[in-house]
Amino acid sequence: MYHVDFPPCISTDTVSLNFENRSFKLQEVEYNISLQYPNMSCHPSPDDSCGNIRTLNGLIAPSPIWKINMTGRCELFEVRQTLGGIDSSNCTIQSVSQDVKITRDTSKLNWSTNQQAFLTLDANGKVTSNRFNAFLSLITQALIDDMNQKCKLEKCFVDNSLCKDTFTIDTFRTLIPVHNGGNWYFKNGNNFIRLGNSNLITLNQNEFYLNITPDAKYYGTDKISFELLSVRWEWGSN
C-alpha cells in the first residue's frame, strides 16, 4: 500500500495492491464400470426324433446392463490471512499470521443404462457408432459440479468474474466392457470347443461333421438347427 504522509491513510491518493491467494484444491474421479446380465432362460432340449437334424426354438437374446459407479474426492487447501493490532490512524499492524484450512469431501454417482442406447454394432460385433463417451463426460461433469459445491474454491478478492485460476487436468484411458455377442461351443468332457458354421468333431472316438444354421454365433428369436453327419474315410490304391 502506498499513501501520502498524512491522515487519512486510505484516501483518493492511495493505491492498494492485493497479491495472489495461494489457495488450491485437488479433485479425482474413480470409475467402476461393469456389465451385468439378467437371468437367462436355457433352450429346452429338443424332442428326440429320427434323422440327423435337431432344431432349437428361438429365444430373446440377452440385453446386459451397464453399471456405472463413480466416486469423486476433493481436497481444498484454503490460505487465510489474519491481521492483528491494526492501527488505522498510523496505517500499522502488529502481526500478520497465515493458516491453512483443509477441507475433504466425497461425491458419489451411480448410473445404470442399456448398452444398445449408446453403441451400434455391425454383424461381426464391431462398434460402428459410439455415443457413450459423450454420455460419460456428461455424468462426470455432474459429479464434478457436486464436488465444486462441497470444496468451493474462492480465490478472488473483489470480482470473481475477473479471477483467472490455473487448472491442470489429466486425461485417462479406461477399458469399457462391451457385449458384442456370443458363440456356440461343443462340450467334450471338461473341454469347450468353439464352433464355426461347419465343424469336424470327435464323439465316442468317431468323427462327425456338425453344421449349424443359420450361424454359429446366432442367438435370437429364430430357430437354430444342428445337423450331424458321420464321416467315413475310404482309402484306395492304384
C-alpha positions in Angstrom: 0.0 0.0 0.0 1.3 3.5 -0.9 -0.1 6.7 0.6 1.0 10.3 1.2 2.4 11.0 4.6 -0.6 12.4 6.4 -4.0 11.0 7.6 -6.3 9.5 6.5 -4.3 6.5 5.4 -6.6 5.3 2.7 -7.9 8.1 0.5 -8.2 9.1 -3.1 -4.4 9.3 -3.3 -3.9 5.7 -2.2 -3.1 2.7 -4.4 -4.0 -0.7 -2.9 -2.3 -3.9 -4.2 -3.7 -7.3 -3.5 -1.5 -10.3 -4.1 -2.3 -13.8 -5.2 -4.3 -16.1 -2.9 -2.3 -19.3 -2.8 -5.4 -21.5 -2.0 -5.9 -24.5 -4.3 -7.8 -27.8 -4.5 -7.3 -31.3 -5.8 -10.1 -33.4 -7.4 -10.1 -37.0 -8.6 -12.8 -39.3 -10.0 -12.7 -43.1 -9.8 -14.8 -45.2 -12.2 -16.1 -48.8 -11.8 -17.9 -49.9 -14.9 -19.3 -53.4 -15.3 -21.7 -55.4 -17.5 -24.5 -57.3 -15.6 -26.5 -60.0 -17.4 -30.1 -60.7 -16.5 -31.2 -64.3 -15.7 -31.2 -66.2 -19.0 -33.6 -69.0 -20.0 -31.9 -72.0 -21.4 -33.1 -73.7 -24.5 -35.1 -76.8 -23.7 -33.7 -80.0 -25.2 -35.4 -80.8 -28.5 -37.6 -83.9 -28.8 -35.7 -86.9 -30.0 -36.6 -87.9 -33.5 -35.4 -89.8 -36.5 -32.9 -88.1 -38.7 -29.7 -86.2 -38.2 -31.1 -82.7 -37.5 -32.1 -81.2 -34.2 -33.8 -77.8 -34.0 -34.0 -75.4 -31.1 -36.7 -72.8 -30.9 -35.6 -69.2 -30.7 -35.2 -67.2 -27.5 -34.8 -63.5 -26.9 -31.1 -62.6 -26.8 -29.8 -61.3 -23.5 -29.6 -57.5 -23.1 -26.9 -56.7 -20.5 -27.0 -53.6 -18.4 -24.1 -51.2 -17.8 -23.5 -50.5 -14.1 -21.5 -47.3 -13.7 -20.3 -46.4 -10.2 -18.4 -43.2 -9.8 -16.7 -41.8 -6.7 -15.2 -38.3 -6.6 -12.9 -37.0 -3.9 -11.8 -33.4 -3.4 -9.3 -31.7 -1.1 -9.4 -27.9 -0.6 -6.5 -26.0 0.9 -7.6 -22.5 1.8 -4.9 -20.0 2.8 -6.2 -17.5 5.3 -4.5 -14.3 6.5 -5.2 -12.7 9.9 -4.0 -9.2 10.8 -3.5 -8.3 14.4 -3.1 -5.0 16.2 -4.4 -2.8 13.4 -3.8 0.9 13.9 -5.8 2.7 11.2 -4.6 6.2 12.2 -0.9 5.3 11.6 -1.6 2.6 9.0 0.3 0.0 11.0 -0.3 -3.6 12.2 1.3 -5.6 15.0 1.2 -9.0 13.4 0.3 -11.0 10.3 -0.5 -14.7 10.6 -1.5 -17.2 7.9 -3.0 -20.6 8.4 -4.3 -23.3 6.0 -7.7 -24.8 6.4 -8.1 -28.2 4.8 -11.5 -29.5 3.6 -12.1 -33.0 2.3 -15.3 -34.4 0.9 -16.6 -37.2 -1.3 -19.3 -37.3 -4.0 -20.9 -40.4 -5.5 -22.9 -41.1 -8.6 -24.4 -44.4 -9.6 -26.0 -45.0 -13.0 -27.5 -47.9 -14.9 -28.2 -47.9 -18.7 -28.6 -50.3 -21.6 -25.7 -50.7 -23.9 -27.9 -50.6 -27.0 -28.8 -47.0 -26.2 -25.3 -45.8 -26.8 -23.5 -48.3 -29.1 -24.2 -49.6 -32.6 -22.6 -52.9 -33.6 -22.2 -54.5 -37.1 -22.8 -58.1 -37.9 -19.3 -59.0 -36.7 -19.7 -57.3 -33.3 -17.6 -54.3 -34.2 -18.6 -50.9 -32.8 -19.6 -48.7 -35.7 -21.2 -45.8 -33.6 -20.1 -44.8 -30.1 -22.3 -42.3 -28.2 -21.1 -43.5 -24.8 -18.0 -41.3 -24.5 -20.1 -38.1 -24.6 -22.5 -39.5 -22.1 -19.7 -40.5 -19.7 -18.3 -36.9 -20.0 -21.8 -35.6 -19.2 -22.3 -37.6 -16.0 -18.7 -37.0 -15.0 -19.3 -33.2 -15.2 -22.4 -33.6 -12.9 -20.1 -35.3 -10.3 -17.5 -32.6 -10.6 -20.2 -29.9 -10.2 -21.2 -31.5 -6.9 -17.6 -31.6 -5.7 -17.2 -27.9 -6.7 -20.0 -27.1 -4.2 -18.5 -29.2 -1.4 -15.0 -28.0 -1.9 -15.6 -24.4 -3.1 -12.5 -22.6 -4.1 -12.9 -18.8 -3.8 -9.6 -17.1 -4.6 -10.6 -13.7 -5.9 -10.7 -10.6 -3.6 -13.3 -8.5 -5.2 -14.9 -9.6 -8.5 -15.0 -13.4 -9.2 -15.5 -12.7 -12.9 -12.0 -11.3 -13.1 -10.5 -14.3 -11.4 -8.3 -16.4 -13.6 -7.3 -19.6 -11.9 -4.9 -22.1 -13.4 -6.3 -25.6 -14.0 -4.3 -28.8 -14.6 -6.4 -31.7 -16.0 -5.1 -35.2 -16.5 -6.7 -37.4 -19.2 -7.3 -41.0 -18.5 -7.7 -44.2 -20.5 -10.1 -46.9 -19.3 -11.4 -50.1 -20.7 -15.2 -50.1 -21.2 -16.8 -53.6 -21.2 -18.9 -54.2 -24.3 -21.3 -57.1 -25.1 -20.8 -58.0 -28.8 -22.5 -61.4 -28.9 -21.5 -64.9 -28.2 -20.8 -68.3 -29.8 -22.0 -71.9 -29.7 -19.5 -74.3 -28.1 -19.1 -78.1 -28.2 -18.6 -79.6 -24.7 -16.3 -82.5 -24.9 -15.7 -83.8 -21.4 -14.3 -80.9 -19.4 -13.2 -79.1 -22.6 -15.2 -76.5 -24.5 -14.5 -76.2 -28.3 -15.6 -73.0 -30.1 -17.7 -73.9 -33.1 -17.9 -72.5 -36.5 -20.7 -72.9 -39.1 -19.3 -76.3 -40.1 -17.1 -78.4 -37.8 -15.3 -81.7 -37.7 -15.7 -83.1 -34.2 -14.9 -86.4 -32.5 -17.6 -88.1 -30.4 -17.1 -91.5 -28.8 -14.0 -92.0 -31.0 -16.0 -91.4 -34.1 -15.7 -88.4 -36.4 -18.7 -86.3 -37.4 -19.4 -83.1 -39.2 -21.6 -80.7 -37.2 -23.3 -78.0 -39.2 -25.1 -75.0 -37.6 -27.8 -73.0 -39.3 -28.1 -70.0 -39.6 -24.8 -69.3 -37.8 -22.6 -70.5 -35.0 -22.8 -67.0 -33.4 -26.5 -66.7 -33.7 -28.7 -66.5 -30.6 -32.1 -64.9 -31.1 -35.8 -65.4 -31.8 -35.4 -67.6 -35.0 -34.9 -71.3 -34.8 -31.4 -72.9 -34.8 -30.7 -76.2 -36.5 -27.8 -78.6 -35.8 -27.0 -81.2 -38.4 -24.8 -84.1 -37.6 -23.2 -86.1 -40.4 -21.0 -89.2 -39.9 -17.6 -89.3 -41.6 -16.4 -92.4 -43.4 -12.9 -92.4 -44.6 -12.1 -94.6 -47.6 -8.6 -95.3 -48.8 -7.7 -96.5 -52.2 -4.6 -97.5 -54.0 -3.6 -97.8 -57.6 
